[in-house]
Amino acid sequence: MNDQLIIFDTTLRDGEQSPGASMTRDEKLRIARQLERMKVNVIEAGFAAASNGDFDAVKAVAEAIRESTVCSLARANENDIRRAGEAIRPAASGRIHTFIATSPIHMEKKLRMTPDQVVEQAVRAIGWAKEYTDDIEFSAEDAGRSEIDFLCRIFEAVIKAGATTINVPDTVGYNVPEQFADTIRSLIERVPGADKVVWSVHCHNDLGLAVANSLAAVRAGARQVECTVNGLGERAGNASLEEIVMAVRTRKDVFLCDTRVDTTQIVPASKLVSGITGFPVQPNKAIVGANAFAHESGIHQDGVLKHRETYEIMRAEDVGWTTNKLVMGKHSGRNAFRSRLQELGVEITSEEQLNHAFARFKELADKKHEIFDEDLQALMSDESSEPKEHFRLLSSSFHSETGETPCARVTLAVGGSEAKAESCGSGPVDAAFKAIEVVANSGTELLLYSVNAITTGTDAQGEVTVRLSKDGRVVNGQGADTDIIVASAKAYLNALNKIQAGTEKMNPQV
């Protein structure tokens, strides 16, 4: 067996399909550059035919990334494939990933096509893709519920037509590890030309088995795994990149392969994706959770102190965990600020952006004596997530007293004017949101309110995520401040600005 496992990251495509996780072009570029630093093999940058915005984002990633293959998803129709081909044209290494459903229920109810028609359409799709690239991946959507004989037939046909990677998706997370491994093993044994292609898997986590199914498939001969940072994705998500990579790296005695991934970039990638999407990582999440390498039990602590490997099978530093590093203070200059951002992988695109970010850094330094890397990352995440500001917080005051109803007073810049409002609520955050709504009258529904401490200590910044919905559109807003209520107001206004700006959700399933 080939000893290289290809890591195909679909955070920018499938991960983005999580409600509220849509990203701007610039946010996609930031994540793509981090994935390139992490040395993932393939970056699926989006679904070029989904919208003009997604086309532009895929093209921008293709222009920027030199060390990883850049891929666009496309349904098995000519328009989708030609849009994908044009989007990846600037890439140093480009791939078209085309798919069609193969399960009886999908063919009959969704496609309304016969099996013969599905095979013919798949072969035509490969032909169109070959006009743009020799790197063509074919996926049988809902393969996990498809008939094995039909999978053999369609895979044989697309391999003959020129597909170079064959992906077997468990689209609805229906499979279990032993069954899925048997499917992969059987396909590799039965499909003519199986030795000429890379076998890939794409598992969803509806039953919590995405990683287990993916790893079972690797043991059965799959040599590409499609996954996302933090397991982000539709419904219960996808196989988690960090868990796949570290399982294979840690258990080389079981998996006869390894990845080229720079594992020290895993935690920075996790924090970046979490900050941009507003999806916090649970503390007990494997590899990237805050408690992943923490030991509370006295027995565990004693063992680790005597010999680390008694309770740790990986080193925290190997996946990018470091002690909070004090890097900046209120006397730090612009050049030091810029240099540290570059070391953190944050790109500054203009002097105007640098000046604005540096001014906010100075404001933070006046409130918080110790500025850690995590503070800078949150500040820049907040900075980059700001759309054109229709609403901006100018000043605020909050009153909360035991036995009294909390109240908030806000002054907002609205377009070119100024508006003041006050309101009461069940708590100071509720009062702040209601005061903002007196001015905004947005008609949105609050779906999520989440607070996370960025660093330790009582002076830590709070990072707030607010998810709003209006007319079927879902957006996330982020805000960070040492004052949680101010951070909350910033996050709410950030989300309102996205609603106001009409930020398009690039969801290929719509």
GUZA-598406 format. One record per atom (N, C-alpha, C): x, y, z; residue in three letters. Coordinates in pm, whole numbers, plus 50000, padded with zeros to 5 digits. Layout:
BEGIN
XYZAla...
This chain:
BEGIN
500844987950000Met500005000050000Met500875012650000Met500395022749928Asn501065035749930Asn501105040850074Asn502265046050117Asp502385050150256Asp502015064750280Asp501505071650176Gln501055085450196Gln499535086050199Gln499025092450304Leu497595095050313Leu497355109550273Leu496555111550170Ile496255124950120Ile495175131250207Ile495445143150255Ile494455150550335Ile493785160850245Ile492495158850226Phe491645167250141Phe490785175450236Phe491065188450247Asp490335196850341Asp489165203750271Asp487985202050326Thr486785208250268Thr486115218050365Thr486925223950454Thr486395234050547Thr485745245550472Thr486355249750362Leu485865261350287Leu484635258250203Leu484325245450185Arg483155241650106Arg482105234850192Arg482365222650237Asp481365215650318Asp481245221850456Asp482375226050512Gly482325232550643Gly481485245150641Gly481545252350530Glu480815264950518Glu479305262750510Glu478895250450483Gln477455247750472Gln476765246850608Gln477515247450717Ser476895248350849Ser476115261450856Ser474865261250902Pro474105273750910Pro474845284250991Pro475095295650929Gly475795306550996Gly477285306650975Gly477825296550905Ala479285295650890Ala479785301350758Ala478915307950681Ser479365313150552Ser480475323450573Ser481395323650476Met482595332050490Met482675341850374Met483335352750398Thr483615362250291Thr484825357050212Thr485065363450099Arg486225359850016Arg487515361150095Arg487675372250168Asp488905374450243Asp489065364250356Asp487955360550419Glu488035350350525Glu488435336950467Glu487925333550350Lys488335321050286Lys489835321150254Lys490315332650210Leu491745333750178Leu492595331750303Leu492175337550415Arg492945335950540Arg493015321350581Arg491885314450572Ile491885300250611Ile492685292150511Ile492565295050381Ala493315287650279Ala494815288850301Ala495265300950336Arg496705302750359Arg497165294950482Arg496315294050584Gln496665286050701Gln496705271250665Gln495775266650583Leu495775252650539Leu497035249550458Leu497465259250378Glu498695257450301Glu499895256650396Glu499925265150499Arg501005264350598Arg500995250650667Arg499805245150685Met499665232250751Met500025220750656Met500205223950527Lys500615214450424Lys499555203850394Lys498275207850397Val497265198450350Val497465196650200Val497125184950149Asn497365182050007Asn496395189349915Asn495115188949951Val494075194549865Val493185203749947Val492905215649892Ile491985225149954Ile490775226549864Ile489625221649911Glu488385223749834Glu487865237649870Glu488025246949777Ala487815261049807Ala486365265349799Ala485515257149740Gly484105260949731Gly483405253949616Gly482235259149585Phe481355253749481Phe481175265249382Phe482035265749278Ala482135277649193Ala480825281449127Ala479975271649098Ala478725274449028Ala477615279249121Ala477855278749252Ala476795282149348Ala476395296849340Ala477365305549319Ser477085319949313Ser478315326949258Ser478135339349215Asn479285347249169Asn480285349449282Asn479765350949403Gly480655352749517Gly481515340649542Gly480925328749533Asp481705316649555Asp482705314449441Asp482305317649318Phe483245316749205Phe484465325549231Phe484215338049272Asp485325347349298Asp486225342349411Asp485595336349514Ala486375331449627Ala487255319649584Ala486705310249507Val487495298849459Val488655303849372Val488355313249284Lys489395318649196Lys490485325649276Lys490095333249378Ala491065340349462Ala491975330549534Ala491405319749585Val492215309449651Val493155302949551Val492655300149430Ala493485294049325Ala494665303049290Ala494445316049290Glu495525325449258Glu496545326549371Glu496095324749495Ala496975327149611Ala497775314949654Ala497235303049635Ile497835290949690Ile498765284249588Ile499995281549631Arg500995275649540Arg501415261549581Arg501275258149710Glu501835245549760Glu500805234549777Glu499535237649767Ser498465227649779Ser497645227849651Ser497005216549620Thr496075215949509Thr494785223249548Thr494265231549458Val493025238749484Val491915232349401Val490795229449468Cys489735221549408Cys488405229049416Cys487565227149313Ser486195232249319Ser485235220749298Ser484165220749376Leu483115210649360Leu482205214549244Leu481635204549177Ala480725207049065Ala479775195249051Ala478505198249034Arg477585187448999Arg477945182248861Arg477425170548827Ala477765164248699Ala476945170448587Ala477075183548570Asn476455190048454Asn477445199948394Asn477225203448270Glu478235211048196Glu478475224848256Glu477395231848293Asn477565245348348Asn478415245248474Asn478095236148567Asp478855235348693Asp480335232848666Asp480585223448576Ile481985219448553Ile482765230448483Ile482135237448392Arg482845248348325Arg483115260048421Arg482195262748510Arg482435273048612Arg483585268948703Arg483595256148742Ala484695251148827Ala486025252048753Ala486005248148625Gly487235248448546Gly487805262448533Gly486925272248511Glu487385286148500Glu487905291248635Glu487255287248743Ala487665292048875Ala489045286948916Ala489355274548881Ile490645268848923Ile491755271248821Ile491425277748710Arg492415279648603Arg493705286048653Arg493685295948745Pro494945302148789Pro495785293448883Pro495275282148928Ala495955274249030Ala497245268048978Ala498245267249065Ala499465259949031Ala499145245149011Ala498205240249090Ser497715226549078Ser496205227049104Ser495405223749003Gly493965225049016Gly493245211648999Gly492115210349066Arg491315198149058Arg489845201749044Arg489125193948963Ile487675194748957Ile487115182349027Ile486185184749118His485555174049195His484085173649156His483695163749076Thr482315163049029Thr481585151249093Thr480285152649109Phe479535142249180Phe478145140449122Phe477595128549143Ile476205125749112Ile475725115049209Ile474455115449244Ala473915106049343Ala473765092149283Ala474005082049365Thr473965068049316Thr473075058949399Thr472515063749509Ser471635055049588Ser470265054349521Ser469545043249535Pro468225041849472Pro467275053249510Pro467275057249638Ile466345067749680Ile466695081149617Ile467985084249603His468395096949541His468115096849392His468445085749323Met468215085149179Met466735086349145Met465905079649224Glu464475079549195Glu463795092449240Glu464025096749363Lys463265107849421Lys463865121549389Lys465195122649385Lys465815135649365Lys466165138049218Lys466915128749159Leu467375130649021Leu466295127348919Leu465405117748955Arg464415112448860Arg465115107548733Arg466165099748756Met466945093948646Met467085078948668Met467225071648558Thr467475057348568Thr468955055148596Thr469335043348646Pro470755040548667Pro471575042248540Pro471055038148424Asp471785039748298Asp472055054548269Asp471055062948294Gln471225077248271Gln472255083448365Gln472285078648489Val473255083648587Val474675080348543Val474895068148496Val476235064348449Val476635072848329Val475725074648234Glu476015082648115Glu476365096948153Glu475605102648246Gln475865116448288Gln477215117648358Gln477575107848440Ala478855108048510Ala480015107748410Ala479895099348308Val480965098348207Val481085111348129Val479935117448095Arg479985130348024Arg480675140848111Arg480385140648241Ala480985150348332Ala482505149348334Ala483005137148334Ile484475135248332Ile485045141148204Ile484345139248093Gly484805144747964Gly484905159847966Gly483895166448022Trp483955181148032Trp485095185548122Trp485275178448233Ala486335182248328Ala487725180948267Ala487895171048180Lys489215168748118Lys489645180248029Lys488715188847991Glu489075200547910Glu489855210747994Glu489795209348126Tyr490415219148214Tyr491595213648294Tyr491555200948329Thr492595195348415Thr492645180148401Thr493805174448432Asp493925159848436Asp493645154348575Asp493485163448673Asp493235159248811Asp491725160048836Asp491055148848824Ile489595148448830Ile489155138548937Ile488335143349027Glu487785134649131Glu486295132449105Glu485875119949120Phe484455116649104Phe483905111149234Phe482745116649276Ser482085111949398Ser480725106149364Ser480425094749426Ala479105088749417Ala478325093149540Ala477535103849526Glu476825109049642Glu475915098349702Glu475915097749835Asp475145087849911Asp475605073549880Asp476915072149856Ala477465058749831Ala477205049349948Ala477125055050068Gly476905046850186Gly475595039250184Gly474625043850102Arg473345036750090Arg473115031849947Arg474195031149870Ser474085026649732Ser474345011649721Ser473875005649613Glu474094991349589Glu475514989249539Glu476204979549597Ile477624977449566Ile477854974349419Ile476934966749357Asp477104963349216Asp477024975749128Asp476114984949162Phe476014997149083Phe477225006249105Phe477745006649227Leu478965014449252Leu480115009149168Leu480254995949163Cys481314990049080Cys481154994248934Cys479924994048887Arg479664997448746Arg480005012048717Arg479535021448800Ile479765035448769Ile481235039348791Ile481885033448890Phe483295036348913Phe484155031148798Phe483855019448748Glu484585014148632Glu484455023648514Glu483235028748492Ala482985037548377Ala483745050748390Ala483755056948508Val484425069948522Val485945068448523Val486445057148572Ile487885054848566Ile488325053848419Ile487555046448339Lys487865045448196Lys487785059048128Lys486865067648178Ala486695080848117Ala487805090648157Ala488545087748266Gly489655096448304Gly489675101448446Gly488775096948533Ala488825101048674Ala490085095548739Ala490715103648824Thr491965099548889Thr491805096949039Thr490735102149096Thr490405099449236Thr488945095149244Thr488685084349315Ile487315079449333Ile486945081149480Ile485915089249503Asn485485092249639Asn484205084649673Asn484215078449791Val483075070549838Val482505077749961Val481505086349944Pro480995094150056Pro479915086650136Pro479995087850267Asp478875083850353Asp478115096750382Asp477335100950285Thr476775114350281Thr475875117550400Thr475155107650449Val474205110050558Val474655103650689Val475915099250695Gly476445093650820Gly475765080950863Gly475425072350768Tyr474615060450793Tyr475435048050825Tyr476675047850780Asn477505035750792Asn478115034150930Asn478595021850956Val479375018851075Val480725013451029Val481755014351112Pro483125011951065Pro483354998650994Pro482954987551052Glu483244974550990Glu482554973450854Glu481304977850848Gln480554977450723Gln481214986350617Gln481614998550657Phe482195007950561Phe483545002750510Phe484334996950600Ala485614991150559Ala485394979850458Ala484384971450480Asp484074960550386Asp483704966250249Asp482964977350248Thr482584983650121Thr483814988450046Thr484704995350113Ile485925000450048Ile486784988849997Ile486954978850082Arg487764967350044Arg487184960349921Arg485874958649920Ser485204951949809Ser485334959849680Ser485184972949688Leu485304981349568Leu486714980649510Leu487714981449596Ile489104980849549Ile489394967449482Ile488804956749536Glu489024943449479Glu488254941249349Glu487074947149337Arg486174943749227Arg486214953249108Arg486554965849130Val486464975649020Val487684974648929Val487494972048800Pro488624971948707Pro489304985548704Pro490624985748709Gly491374998348709Gly491495004648846Gly491094997348951Ala491145002949086Ala492555007049127Ala493545000149072Asp494935003049108Asp495465015649039Asp494675021348948Lys495125033248874Lys494615046248936Lys493815045349042Val493225057249103Val493505057549253Val493295069249311Val493345070749457Val491925068849509Val491765060349610Trp490455058149671Trp490305067449791Trp489175074149793Ser488935084749891Ser487635082249966Ser487525087950087Val486275087150163Val485915100950218Val484605103050234His484075115750284His482925112050377His483195112150507Cys482205107050603Cys481585118150686Cys480265117450700His479565126850787His479335120650924His479035129351021Asn479115125451161Asn477755123951228Asn476715120651151Asp475355120251206Asp475225110351322Asp475965099551319Leu475955089951430Leu477235090651512Leu478015101351493Gly479255102851568Gly480355093451523Gly480275088551398Leu481205078151351Leu482065082751234Leu482075095751203Ala482785100351084Ala484275096951089Ala484925099751200Val486345096751212Val486585081651214Val485765074451289Ala485925059851296Ala485725053451159Ala484715057851085Asn484485052450951Asn485635055750857Asn486135068050865Ser487255072250779Ser488495063850807Ser488805061850935Leu489995054150970Leu489835039450934Leu488625034050946Ala488385020250903Ala488615019050754Ala488205029250678Ala488415029150534Ala489895029950498Ala490665037550575Val492115038450552Val492745024750571Val492355017650675Arg492885004150698Arg492484994650585Arg491364997650518Ala490894989050409Ala491494993050274Ala492305003850271Gly492985007350147Gly492725021350095Gly491815028950154Ala491605042850111Ala492875050850139Ala493215059850046Arg494425067850063Arg494175082750048Arg492915086750057Gln492565100850074Gln491395101550170Gln491475110950264Val490365113450356Val489935127950340Val488635129950320Glu488065143350311Glu487565147250450Glu488005158750498Cys487755162450637Cys487745177550652Cys487405182150770Thr487375196550796Thr488025199850930Thr488525211950942Val489075216751068Val487945217551171Val488175212351287Asn487195211851397Asn485985203151366Asn486035195351257Gly484885187051221Gly483695195251174Gly483955207651130Leu482885216551086Leu482135210450967Leu480845213050956Gly480105208250840Gly478615207650864Gly477895203750760Glu476445202850769Glu475995193350879Glu474855196350934Arg474235188251039Arg475245185751152Arg475635173251174Ala476575170151283Ala478025171651242Ala478265175951118Gly479625178751074Gly480285167450997Gly481565169450970Asn482385160150893Asn483425153450981Asn484175144450921Ala485325138850991Ala486285150251025Ala486815150051146Ser487675160651196Ser489115158751146Ser489635168851077Leu490995167951021Leu492015164751129Leu491935172051241Glu492965170351344Glu492935156251405Glu491755150351415Glu491655136851472Glu492175126451374Glu491865128051245Ile492375118851143Ile493905119251140Ile494445131351130Val495905132851117Val496625127251238Val496145130451359Met496865126151478Met496645111351509Met495515105851469Ala495315091351487Ala496305083651401Ala496445087951276Val497375081151185Val498825083251230Val499135095351275Arg500495098451319Arg500855090951447Arg499905090151540Thr500165084051671Thr500195068751662Thr499315063051578Arg499215048451568Arg499795043251436Arg501085045851416Lys501745041051295Lys501815025851291Lys501635019651409Asp501645005051413Asp500364999151355Asp499325007251345Val498025002651294Val497795007551152Val498115020251127Phe497875025950994Phe499195026150917Phe499235019150808Leu500485017650733Leu500685029350638Leu500515041450690Cys500655053550610Cys500815065350705Cys501135076850648Asp501235089150726Asp500905100850635Asp500715112650694Thr500415124550617Thr501625133750615Thr501575143450526Arg502655153450522Arg502315165650607Arg501215165350678Val500705176950752Val501705181450859Val501925194650865Asp502715200650973Asp501775201951093Asp501865192651185Thr500885191951294Thr500975203851390Thr502105211051391Thr502205222651480Thr501275233951436Thr500715232851316Gln499795243051266Gln498335239451293Gln498085228251360Ile496705223851382Ile495945233251475Ile496505236351590Val495805245151685Val495595259251629Val496605265251564Pro496335278251501Pro495215277651397Pro495165266751320Ala494085265251221Ala492735264051290Ala492695256451398Ser491455254751474Ser490945268051527Ser491845275951584Lys491445288851641Lys490995298451532Lys491675298151418Leu491305306951308Leu489905303651256Leu489645290851233Val488335286651181Val487235289651283Val487525287151410Ser486545289951515Ser486225304751522Ser487255313151512Gly487055327551520Gly486275332951402Gly486575328151282Ile485915333251162Ile484475328551152Ile484225315951186Thr482865310651172Thr481995313451292Thr482625316251407Gly481845318351529Gly481395305351593Gly481975294051552Phe481655281051611Phe482725277751715Phe482445279451845Pro483475276651946Pro483795261851954Pro485005258751996Val485435244852013Val485125240552155Val484445229252170Gln484115224552304Gln485395221352381Gln485435224052510Pro486685222252588Pro487235208052583Pro486355197952576Asn486855184052576Asn486985178352436Asn487045187052334Lys487255182352197Lys488665176652184Lys488765164852121Ala490075158552103Ala491005167852026Ala492255167952064Ile493365174952001Ile493325190052022Ile492205196651990Val492165211351988Val491305217452098Val490665209352181Gly489885214652293Gly490805219952402Gly490315229752476Ala491135236152580Ala491585226152686Ala490815215552709Asn491165205652812Asn491835193152754Asn492145193352625Ala492655181152559Ala493925175852624Ala494735184852681Phe495985180552744Phe496035184452891Phe494845186952952Ala494775190653093Ala494545178253178Ala495135177953296His494995166553387His494515171453522His493295167853559Glu492725172253686Glu492935161753795Glu492785149053758Ser492905138253855Ser494305137953917Ser494345136454048Gly495635135754117Gly496475124054069Gly495815112854043Ile496545101053993Ile497175104053858Ile496385110753770His496915114153637His498065124253649His497875134353734Gln498915144453749Gln500215138153798Gln500095129253896Asp501275122453951Asp501985114453842Asp501195107353762Gly501785099253656Gly502495107653552Gly501865118553510Val502445127253407Val503735133653458Val503735137853586Leu504935143953642Leu506095133953646Leu505785121253674Lys506845111153680Lys507325107053541Lys506385105553449His506745102053312His505555105753223His505775115253133Arg504685120953054Arg503835110352985Arg504455100052931Glu503725090352849Glu502815081152930Glu502805082553063Thr501855074453141Thr500425077953106Thr500165090753077Tyr498795094753045Tyr498685103252918Tyr499795106352853Glu499745114352732Glu500325106452615Glu499505104552512Ile499965097052394Ile500485106452286Ile500305119652306Met500825129852215Met501385141152300Met502275148952242Arg502755160952309Arg501925172852265Arg501525181052359Ala500695192652328Ala501385201752226Ala502695203452242Glu503415212452151Glu503465207052008Glu503295193751990Asp503335188051856Asp502125191951771Asp501025195951836Val499845200051759Val499625215251765Val500595222351824Gly500545236851820Gly500125243751948Gly499955235952057Trp499645242252185Trp500915248152244Trp500845260452289Thr501965266752358Thr501415274152479Thr502285276652574Thr501885284852689Thr501545298852639Thr500485304852696Asn500135318552658Asn501405327052660Asn501705333252549Lys502965340352536Lys502715355452538Lys503295362252636Leu503165376752644Leu504035382852534Leu503395389252437Val504165393952323Val504165409052308Val503145415652358Met503035429852331Met502555437252457Met502775450252457Gly502285458752564Gly501955472452509Gly501545481452597Lys501075494552548Lys502215503152493Lys503475499152521His504605506852467His505125500952336His504535490052290Ser504985483752165Ser504675492652046Ser505575492651949Gly505405501251831Gly504735493951716Gly504485501651607Arg503785496151490Arg504565484951424Arg505885486251416Asn506675475951348Asn506645462751426Asn506725463751560Ala506635451651642Ala505265445251628Ala504235453751623Phe502865448851606Phe502715441651472Phe503185447851366Arg503105441751233Arg503885428551229Arg505095428551286Ser505945416451283Ser505275404851356Ser504665407951471Arg504025397051547Arg502815391551472Arg502065400151407Leu500925395351327Leu501405386351214Leu502525390151150Gln503075381851043Gln503495368151095Gln504105368051216Glu504505355251277Glu503285346551307Glu502155352851336Leu500915345551365Leu500175341651238Leu500725345651121Gly500075342150995Gly498955351350955Gly498885363151018Val497845372850984Val498385382350879Val497695383250766Glu498155391650656Glu497555405650666Glu498395415650656Ile497945429550653Ile497985434050507Ile496845438050454Thr496745440850311Thr496975455450276Thr496905464350375Ser497095478650345Ser497545486050470Ser498125497750447Glu498535506250559Glu497315510850638Glu496205513050568Glu494985517350635Glu494495506650733Glu494555493950689Gln494145483050777Gln495085482050896Gln496385483550872Leu497365482950981Leu497105494251082Leu496865506251032Asn496635517651121Asn495405515451208Asn494345510551146His493105508251221His493295497251326His493965486351285Ala494195475251379Ala495115479551493Ala496135487751461Phe497075492351563Phe496385501551664Phe495485509851615Ala494725518751705Ala493865510451801Ala493255499851750Arg492435491251836Arg493315483651935Arg494525479851891Phe495465473251981Phe495835482452098Phe496085495052068Lys496445504652172Lys495285506452271Lys494055506752218Glu492885507752306Glu492815495852401Glu493075483852344Leu493045471752425Leu494165471952530Leu495345476852490Ala496495477152582Ala496235486552701Ala495405496652681Asp495055505652791Asp494145498652892Asp493355488952844Lys492435481852933Lys493055469352993Lys493975463252919Lys494495450052956Lys496015450552953Lys496625448953066His498075450953076His498855440752994His498415428152997Glu499145417452929Glu498405413352802Glu499055414952688Ile498455411652559Ile499095398852506Ile498285388252493Phe498765375352448Phe498475373252299Phe499105363052243Asp498855359852102Asp497365358152075Asp496675351352168Glu495245348952149Glu494455362052142Glu494905372152218Asp494245385152212Asp494415391452074Asp495635390352019Leu495885396051886Leu495075388851780Leu494985375451790Gln494215367951693Gln492745371751700Gln492225373651821Ala490825377551835Ala490595391551780Ala491535400451807Leu491415414051758Leu491365414351605Leu492245406351541Met492295406351395Met491125398751334Met490615388751407Ser489425381651361Ser488255391151361Ser488155398851469Asp487105408751482Asp487245419351372Asp488485423351347Glu488775433551246Glu488365428851107Glu488725416451073Ser488485411550937Ser487035407950915Ser486255406051022Ser484865402051005Ser483935413950989Ser484495426050995Glu483645437850989Glu483245441050845Glu481935440450812Pro481485445250683Pro481435460450684Pro480975466450576Lys480785480950575Lys479845484550689Lys480285493850775Glu479545496650897Glu478365506050872Glu477165500550875His475975508850873His475645513051017His475825503451109Phe475635506051252Phe476995505451322Phe477255515151410Arg478505514751487Arg478215519851628Arg478795513051726Leu478615516951866Leu479535528651898Leu478935539751938Leu479715551551976Leu479945552052126Leu478895549552203Ser479035549252348Ser477905540952407Ser478085536952532Ser477065528652597Ser477185529952748Ser476085527552815Ser476105526352960Ser475075516053001Ser475415508653107Phe474565497553150Phe474395498353302Phe473185495253345His472915495453490His472285482153528His472915475453624Ser472385462753673Ser472575462553824Ser471475460353896Glu471515460654042Glu470565450054095Glu470995443254201Thr470165432854261Thr468785438354298Thr467755431454249Gly466395435654279Gly465845446154185Gly466675451454095Glu466235461454000Glu466305455853858Glu465475461153768Thr465485456853627Thr466695462953557Thr467545454653494Pro468725459953423Pro468295468753306Pro469055479253281Cys468765488453171Cys470055491553094Cys469875495552969Ala471015499052884Ala470685511552806Ala471715519752784Arg471595531652701Arg472715531152598Arg472375532552471Val473395531852365Val473285543952274Val474435548052223Thr474495558152117Thr475145551651997Thr474435551651884Leu474895544951763Leu475095554851650Leu476105552151568Ala476215558951438Ala475415550551340Ala474475556651273Val473625549651176Val473735556851043Val474485550550950Gly474755557750826Gly475555570150859Gly475015581850823Gly475725594350851Gly475155601950969Gly474255595551042Ser473635602651154Ser473905595551286Ser473385601451393Glu473585595851527Glu472225593351591Glu472105581951659Ala470835578651723Ala471085573451864Ala470205577251955Lys470305572652094Lys469055564752130Lys469235554752216Ala468085546752259Ala468405540552393Ala467365537352467Glu467545529952592Glu466415519952607Glu466715509352683Ser465715498952704Ser466095491052827Ser465135483452879Cys465385474552993Cys465185460152946Cys465745450753021Gly465615436752983Gly465825427753102Gly465825414753076Ser465995405053183Ser467415404753238Ser468335410053161Gly469735411253203Gly470365422453123Gly471595426653155Pro472205437853083Pro472435435152935Pro472745422652898Val472925419352756Val471595420352684Val470555414552742Asp469225415352683Asp468805430052668Asp469075438252769Ala468735452452763Ala469505459452651Ala470795455852636Ala471615461952530Ala471075458552392Ala470715445852371Phe470185441752241Phe468855448752212Phe468015449952314Lys466725456552294Lys466895471452265Lys467885477552329Ala468155491752301Ala468625493552157Ala469485484552111Ile469955485151972Ile468785483451876Ile467875474351910Glu466735471751822Glu465745483451817Glu465725491651921Val464895503751916Val465305512351796Val466625512651770Val467145520251657Val467075512251528Val467535499751533Ala467695491751410Ala466375486451356Ala465475482151446Asn464195476251405Asn464425466151292Asn465335456751315Ser465835448051208Ser464905436751168Ser464015432651257Gly463155421251225Gly463885408051222Gly465055407251287Thr465835394851288Thr465435386151408Thr465805373451398Glu465605364151508Glu466965360051564Glu467135360651695Leu468385356751759Leu468405341551775Leu469355335151706Leu469465320551711Leu470495315651812Leu471535323651834Leu472625319051920Leu473295330951986Leu473605329252114Tyr474435338952186Tyr475465330852263Tyr476745333352236Ser477805325152296Ser478945334052342Ser479495331152461Val480625338752516Val481765329152549Val482975332952508Asn484155325252543Asn485245334552591Asn485965330452694Ala487115338152740Ala488295335052649Ala488965345152600Ile490075343152506Ile491325338352577Ile491615344052694Thr492755339552773Thr492285337752917Thr493195334053004Thr492845332353145Thr492915345753217Thr492395346053338Gly492465358153419Gly491195366153413Gly490975374053517Thr489745382053525Thr489765393853429Thr490945397453375Asp490995408453278Asp490975403153135Asp490655390253117Ala490645384352983Ala489575390852897Ala489855391652768Gln488825395952675Gln487745385152665Gln486515389452652Gly485445380252620Gly485175381052471Gly485055369452408Glu484745368852266Glu483305364052253Glu482465372352194Val481035369352185Val480655366352040Val479845355952022Thr479285352751892Thr477765354151900Thr477205361151804Val475755362751793Val475345357651655Val474345349051651Arg473835343951523Arg472415349051503Arg472205356251392Leu470895361851361Leu470345355851232Leu469025355051225Ser468355349851106Ser467315359951059Ser467265361550926Lys466225370050867Lys465915365150727Lys464655362450702Asp464185358050570Asp464985346150517Asp465285336750605Gly465995324750564Gly467505326050558Gly468035338150576Arg469485340250577Arg469995340050720Arg471155333750740Val471735332550873Val473125338550870Val473425347450965Val474755353450972Val475265352751115Val476575352551128Asn477245353351257Asn477845367151274Asn477795372151395Gly478515384451429Gly479475381551542Gly480655387651539Gln481635385851646Gln482035399151705Gln482315398951834Gly482825410751902Gly483695406452019Gly484735414052046Ala485625410752157Ala485905423452238Ala485915422052368Asp486205433352456Asp486425427952596Asp487135435752679Thr487295431752819Thr485975433252894Thr485065441152840Asp483725442652896Asp482775433752816Asp482215423452880Ile481385413652810Ile480155420052746Ile479575429952812Ile478365436152758Ile478715444252633Ile479835451252637Val480285458652518Val480605448852405Val481285437852438Ala481585427652337Ala480295422352276Ala479265420552359Ser477975415652311Ser477335425452215Ser477365438352251Ala476795448552164Ala477535449252031Ala478875448152036Lys479665448151913Lys479295436351824Lys479145424551886Ala478815412551808Ala477445413951743Ala476485419251818Tyr475135421051764Tyr475145430851647Tyr475865441751661Leu475955451651554Leu476705446051434Leu477735437951458Asn478475431651350Asn477545422751265Asn476685415251333Ala475725406751262Ala474705415351187Ala474225426051249Leu473275434851181Leu473885441251057Leu475165444751065Asn475835450650949Asn475915440550834Asn476115427850867Lys476145417550762Lys474775415850699Lys473735416250781Ile472375415650728Ile472135427750637Ile472535439450685Gln472335451950611Gln473095451850479Gln474335446250482Ala475175446050362Ala474735435350263Ala473825426650305Gly473365415950215Gly474425405650188Gly475275402650289Thr476315392550272Thr475685379650223Thr476145374950108Glu475535363450044Glu476025350450105Glu475095341650139Lys475475328550189Lys475765319550072Lys477005314650065Met477435306349953Met477185291649988Met475945287349975Asn475605273650013Asn475215265649891Asn476065256249849Pro475785248749726Pro474575240049735Pro474025237849855Gln472845229349865Gln471565237449844Gln471675250849837Val470495259149818Val470125259549670Val
